[in-house]
Each structure stands twice: as structure tokens, then as C-alpha cells.
Amino acid sequence: MMTRFVPFLFVVLWSSGFIGARLGLPYAEPATFLLIRMVANVAVFLLLVAILRARIPTGRALVHCMVAGLLIHGFYLGGTYIAIGLGMPAGLCSLLVGLQPIVTALVMFGCAGERMRLSQWLGLAIGFVGINLVLQGNMAWHQDGSREAAYLFTVLALVGITFGTLYQKKFCQGIDMVGGAVWQYCAAALLFLPLALATETMVVHWTPTFIFALSWLVLVLSVVAILLLLYMVKHGESSKVASTFYLVPPMTAIQAWLVFDERFDEFGAAGFILAAIAVFLVTRKPKLPGTGTYSSVKPAS
């Protein structure tokens, strides 16, 4: 009974990562915030390795984990945190990087030379309309900043999560997820350390809000969400994560509205709905012969 709710819970938790970022960024600069989070992640996952008796990769697998970590946790998280720090609404940031399944599908089609189905072309068109509606809608930024730079860093995040997912799928198959995460977080920490030293003051205001945001991101996002994913893989539910992943942007928008009163007009609401439909259409695979079910693209963890 509880198993069927796990994919939805995973999506809710994943969406809250954007909320945690905005909660903590007023009290620490992006690279500094992420450096602290990555170091804390390494410590927690080393404890999990001991508890779960997980295997930490060595040799070539170690290198592959670190490259994936740079792309997924370094470029993706770094880009989103900087964009939100520049004033981008959490819901808008989630929507833009939430196009990752569509971009991934396009890259895979381009590399494999496959032809896109009519439903996928329709999904691309709907997604384009949806994004334009959101951008044209009345969605207030939470502070004055360089919007062009924020969009640029969002594109960097989108590139990072797209190619990080593809790299992990190709080179990190069979690697223990918990053990591999240790090196992924180490790689991201090594990226954020010099960045913070060179470009930020590294001043942290240890307020209750910042401590809560950091604790949520480390313990709930990095630990509980990973354990939920492991549970779904073990019980054959991981495919359901892919089928519900298109809910992340609208879920983030709802959470941002509840926590920060981030508002959007009818154009924004319509845009979020259309973008979710677009991701579903592009990533959905055709009906498998003789099964009566659909196959889905598995998202990055």
C-alpha cells in the first residue's frame, strides 16, 4: 500500500530542494552555501556507507563518479543556486531546469540518429508555448539583480544535469549508489572551495532559518530522497519516478507560493501545466508490445 505513494513523495522532496536553496541563500553566498552542504553530505554518506556496508568505488569507477558529481552537483546545483541568489523565483528556476528530460531526449535522438514520434514533436511545441507563457506572465523576482546572468546560470545548470545524467548512465552503471555519492559530493566540494575563496566573502550567518535549510537539504534531500530511490529500485518502482517527474516544476511553484508567496498569473499557471504536459509527451516511450504498459525515461537522482 505504501509503495505506491513513494514516487510521489520522492517528487515532493525533490521539489523542495529549490525552496531550501532560497531559504538559505540570504544567509550565505551560493558557493559557500554549497561547499558547506557538500562537506556535510560527505560526512553523512560516509556514515551511511558504514551502516549499509556500501562499497566505495575505486580506480576508474572513482573517476567516473567524480566527473558525474562535477556535472550534476557542481554545475547543476551551482547554476541553480546562483540564479536563485540573483533573484530568480524558485518556481521559474525549477521550470527551466525541469526541461532536462526534454533536452536529454533531444541529445539522445541526435546522437543515435533516431526519428522523433509525432507526440514528441507535439510535446516540443507545447513546451515552447508553455515556457513563453511563463516568461510573459507576471512572476515577480524576489530581489533586483541581473536577470540575464540568472538565465545564463540556469542554462549552465540545465547543461550540467543533462550531460551529467547521460554520463552517469553510460559510465556509472553497477556502481553502488551510496558509495558513489561520496565521491560525487567530494568532487563538487572541490569545485566550490576555490570558487568561494576567489569570488565570495565566505561569511555565514548561522541563523535558525539557515540551519533549518541546510539540515533539510542534507538530511532530507540528500539522504531521505536517495534512500527512497534505493527502495524504489529494490521494489521495481523506479520507473514510476520518471512518469511523475514532470510534476516537479508545478510542485515547486506550489511550494514557493505557500512558503514565499511567489505568485504567478493565469499565463504562468497555464505555462506550468503546458510544460509538464510537454515533458510527459517527449519522455514517454511507446506502448510495449504485449504488455499494455508504457516504458519511461529514468531521470537523474
C-alpha positions as CSV (number, residue, x, y, z in Angstrom):
1,M,0.0,0.0,0.0
2,M,2.7,2.5,1.0
3,T,4.8,1.6,-2.0
4,R,2.5,3.4,-4.5
5,F,3.0,6.7,-2.6
6,V,6.8,6.5,-2.6
7,P,7.3,8.0,-6.1
8,F,5.0,10.9,-5.3
9,L,6.8,11.5,-2.0
10,F,10.1,11.5,-3.9
11,V,8.9,14.2,-6.3
12,V,7.7,16.3,-3.4
13,L,11.0,16.1,-1.6
14,W,13.0,16.8,-4.8
15,S,10.9,19.8,-5.5
16,S,11.6,21.2,-2.0
17,G,15.3,21.5,-2.9
18,F,14.6,24.8,-4.7
19,I,12.7,26.0,-1.6
20,G,15.6,25.1,0.7
21,A,18.0,26.9,-1.6
22,R,16.0,30.2,-1.4
23,L,15.6,29.8,2.3
24,G,19.4,29.6,2.9
25,L,20.8,31.9,0.3
26,P,20.1,35.2,2.2
27,Y,22.5,34.0,4.9
28,A,25.3,32.6,2.8
29,E,26.6,33.2,-0.7
30,P,25.9,30.4,-3.2
31,A,29.3,28.7,-3.5
32,T,29.9,29.0,0.3
33,F,26.4,27.5,1.0
34,L,27.0,24.6,-1.4
35,L,30.5,24.0,0.0
36,I,29.1,23.6,3.5
37,R,26.3,21.3,2.1
38,M,28.7,19.1,0.1
39,V,31.1,18.7,3.1
40,A,28.1,17.8,5.3
41,N,26.9,15.4,2.6
42,V,30.2,13.6,2.5
43,A,30.2,13.2,6.3
44,V,26.6,11.8,6.3
45,F,27.2,9.4,3.4
46,L,30.4,8.1,5.0
47,L,28.2,7.2,7.9
48,L,25.7,5.6,5.6
49,V,28.4,3.6,3.9
50,A,29.3,2.1,7.3
51,I,25.7,1.4,8.3
52,L,24.6,0.0,4.9
53,R,28.0,-1.7,4.3
54,A,28.1,0.0,0.9
55,R,31.1,-0.2,-1.4
56,I,33.1,3.0,-2.1
57,P,34.3,2.9,-5.8
58,T,38.0,2.8,-6.6
59,G,40.1,3.2,-9.7
60,R,38.4,4.1,-12.9
61,A,34.9,4.0,-11.2
62,L,36.1,6.6,-8.8
63,V,37.0,9.0,-11.6
64,H,33.6,8.4,-13.3
65,C,31.8,9.2,-10.1
66,M,33.7,12.4,-9.7
67,V,33.0,13.6,-13.3
68,A,29.3,12.9,-12.8
69,G,29.4,14.7,-9.5
70,L,31.0,17.8,-11.1
71,L,28.3,17.9,-13.7
72,I,25.3,17.0,-11.5
73,H,26.1,18.5,-8.1
74,G,28.6,21.1,-9.3
75,F,27.2,22.7,-12.5
76,Y,23.5,21.9,-11.8
77,L,23.3,22.9,-8.2
78,G,25.8,25.7,-8.7
79,G,23.9,27.2,-11.6
80,T,20.5,27.0,-9.8
81,Y,21.8,28.4,-6.5
82,I,23.5,31.4,-8.3
83,A,20.3,32.0,-10.4
84,I,18.1,32.0,-7.3
85,G,20.7,34.2,-5.5
86,L,20.3,36.7,-8.3
87,G,16.6,37.0,-7.7
88,M,15.1,34.3,-10.0
89,P,11.9,32.9,-8.4
90,A,12.3,29.3,-7.2
91,G,9.3,28.1,-9.4
92,L,10.8,29.7,-12.5
93,C,14.2,28.2,-11.9
94,S,12.6,24.7,-11.3
95,L,10.6,25.1,-14.5
96,L,13.6,25.9,-16.7
97,V,16.0,23.2,-15.4
98,G,13.0,20.9,-15.4
99,L,13.3,20.8,-19.1
100,Q,16.2,18.4,-18.6
101,P,14.2,15.3,-19.7
102,I,13.4,17.1,-23.0
103,V,16.9,18.2,-23.6
104,T,18.2,14.8,-22.7
105,A,15.8,13.2,-25.2
106,L,16.9,15.6,-27.9
107,V,20.6,14.9,-27.3
108,M,19.9,11.1,-27.4
109,F,17.9,11.4,-30.6
110,G,20.7,13.5,-32.2
111,C,23.4,11.1,-31.2
112,A,21.5,7.9,-32.1
113,G,20.0,9.3,-35.3
114,E,16.5,8.1,-34.3
115,R,13.4,9.8,-35.6
116,M,11.1,11.5,-33.2
117,R,7.5,10.5,-33.0
118,L,4.6,12.9,-33.7
119,S,3.7,13.0,-30.0
120,Q,7.3,14.1,-29.2
121,W,7.2,16.9,-31.8
122,L,3.9,17.9,-30.3
123,G,5.5,17.9,-26.8
124,L,8.3,20.2,-28.0
125,A,5.8,22.7,-29.5
126,I,3.7,22.6,-26.3
127,G,6.8,23.1,-24.2
128,F,7.8,26.1,-26.2
129,V,4.4,27.7,-25.8
130,G,4.4,26.9,-22.1
131,I,7.8,28.5,-21.4
132,N,6.8,31.6,-23.4
133,L,3.6,31.9,-21.3
134,V,5.6,31.7,-18.1
135,L,8.2,34.3,-19.2
136,Q,5.5,36.7,-20.4
137,G,3.4,36.2,-17.2
138,N,3.6,38.4,-14.1
139,M,6.0,36.4,-12.0
140,A,7.8,38.8,-9.6
141,W,11.5,38.3,-8.9
142,H,12.3,38.3,-5.2
143,Q,15.1,40.9,-5.5
144,D,16.8,43.1,-8.0
145,G,19.6,41.5,-9.9
146,S,20.9,40.7,-13.3
147,R,18.2,38.7,-15.0
148,E,20.4,38.0,-18.0
149,A,23.1,36.4,-15.7
150,A,20.4,34.4,-13.8
151,Y,19.1,32.9,-17.1
152,L,22.7,32.2,-18.2
153,F,23.4,30.3,-15.0
154,T,20.1,28.4,-15.3
155,V,21.3,27.3,-18.8
156,L,24.6,26.1,-17.2
157,A,22.6,24.1,-14.7
158,L,20.5,22.6,-17.4
159,V,23.6,21.6,-19.4
160,G,25.1,20.1,-16.2
161,I,22.1,18.0,-15.2
162,T,21.6,16.9,-18.8
163,F,25.1,15.7,-19.6
164,G,25.7,14.6,-16.0
165,T,22.7,12.3,-16.3
166,L,23.9,10.9,-19.6
167,Y,27.5,10.4,-18.3
168,Q,26.2,8.7,-15.2
169,K,24.0,6.4,-17.2
170,K,26.9,5.4,-19.5
171,F,29.8,5.1,-17.1
172,C,28.4,4.6,-13.6
173,Q,26.2,1.6,-14.2
174,G,26.7,-1.1,-11.5
175,I,28.4,1.3,-9.1
176,D,27.0,1.4,-5.6
177,M,24.8,4.5,-5.4
178,V,25.6,5.3,-1.8
179,G,29.3,4.7,-2.1
180,G,29.5,6.6,-5.4
181,A,27.7,9.6,-3.9
182,V,30.6,10.1,-1.6
183,W,33.0,10.8,-4.5
184,Q,30.3,12.8,-6.3
185,Y,30.0,15.2,-3.3
186,C,33.7,15.3,-2.8
187,A,34.2,16.4,-6.5
188,A,31.5,19.1,-6.0
189,A,33.2,20.3,-2.8
190,L,36.5,20.6,-4.6
191,L,34.8,22.8,-7.2
192,F,33.0,25.1,-4.8
193,L,36.0,25.6,-2.4
194,P,38.2,27.6,-4.8
195,L,35.1,29.3,-6.3
196,A,34.1,30.5,-2.8
197,L,37.6,31.6,-1.9
198,A,38.1,33.6,-5.1
199,T,34.7,35.2,-5.5
200,E,32.9,35.3,-2.1
201,T,33.4,36.6,1.4
202,M,32.5,33.2,2.8
203,V,30.6,34.9,5.6
204,V,27.8,32.7,7.0
205,H,25.0,33.9,9.3
206,W,24.1,30.8,11.3
207,T,20.5,31.8,11.9
208,P,17.8,29.2,12.8
209,T,16.4,29.6,9.2
210,F,19.8,28.9,7.7
211,I,20.4,25.9,9.9
212,F,17.0,24.5,9.1
213,A,17.5,25.0,5.4
214,L,21.0,23.3,5.5
215,S,19.7,20.4,7.6
216,W,16.7,19.9,5.3
217,L,18.9,19.9,2.2
218,V,21.5,17.5,3.7
219,L,19.3,15.1,5.6
220,V,16.0,15.2,3.7
221,L,17.1,15.9,0.1
222,S,20.5,14.1,0.0
223,V,19.7,11.2,2.4
224,V,15.9,10.5,2.6
225,A,15.4,11.1,-1.2
226,I,18.3,8.8,-2.0
227,L,17.1,6.1,0.3
228,L,13.6,6.4,-1.2
229,L,15.2,5.9,-4.7
230,L,17.0,2.8,-3.4
231,Y,13.8,1.5,-2.0
232,M,12.0,2.0,-5.4
233,V,14.8,0.4,-7.3
234,K,14.7,-2.6,-5.0
235,H,10.9,-2.9,-5.3
236,G,10.7,-2.2,-9.0
237,E,9.2,1.2,-8.6
238,S,12.0,3.4,-10.1
239,S,10.1,3.7,-13.5
240,K,7.3,5.5,-11.7
241,V,9.7,8.3,-10.7
242,A,10.2,9.0,-14.4
243,S,6.5,9.0,-15.1
244,T,5.8,11.6,-12.3
245,F,9.0,13.7,-12.7
246,Y,7.1,16.2,-14.9
247,L,5.3,17.2,-11.8
248,V,8.4,18.8,-10.2
249,P,8.1,22.3,-11.7
250,P,4.4,22.8,-10.8
251,M,5.1,21.2,-7.4
252,T,7.9,23.6,-6.8
253,A,5.7,26.5,-7.8
254,I,3.0,25.5,-5.3
255,Q,5.6,25.1,-2.5
256,A,7.1,28.5,-3.4
257,W,3.7,30.1,-3.3
258,L,3.0,28.6,0.1
259,V,6.4,29.4,1.7
260,F,7.4,32.7,-0.1
261,D,4.1,33.9,-1.6
262,E,5.6,33.6,-5.1
263,R,2.7,34.5,-7.3
264,F,2.0,34.0,-11.0
265,D,-0.9,35.0,-13.1
266,E,-3.1,32.9,-15.3
267,F,-0.4,32.9,-18.1
268,G,2.1,31.5,-15.6
269,A,-0.3,28.8,-14.4
270,A,-1.1,27.8,-17.9
271,G,2.6,27.7,-18.8
272,F,3.5,25.4,-15.9
273,I,0.7,23.0,-16.9
274,L,1.8,23.0,-20.6
275,A,5.5,22.5,-19.7
276,A,4.5,19.5,-17.5
277,I,2.5,18.0,-20.4
278,A,5.4,18.7,-22.8
279,V,7.9,16.8,-20.6
280,F,5.5,13.9,-20.3
281,L,4.9,13.7,-24.1
282,V,8.6,13.9,-25.0
283,T,9.9,11.4,-22.4
284,R,7.1,8.9,-22.7
285,K,8.0,5.8,-24.7
286,P,5.6,4.0,-27.0
287,K,3.5,1.1,-25.7
288,L,5.5,-2.1,-25.3
289,P,4.1,-4.9,-27.4
290,G,2.0,-7.4,-25.5
291,T,2.5,-5.6,-22.1
292,G,-0.2,-3.0,-22.0
293,T,2.2,-0.7,-20.2
294,Y,4.5,2.2,-21.2
295,S,8.2,2.5,-20.7
296,S,9.7,5.7,-19.4
297,V,13.0,7.5,-19.4
298,K,14.6,7.3,-15.9
299,P,15.5,10.7,-14.5
300,A,18.7,11.6,-12.7
301,S,18.8,11.0,-9.0
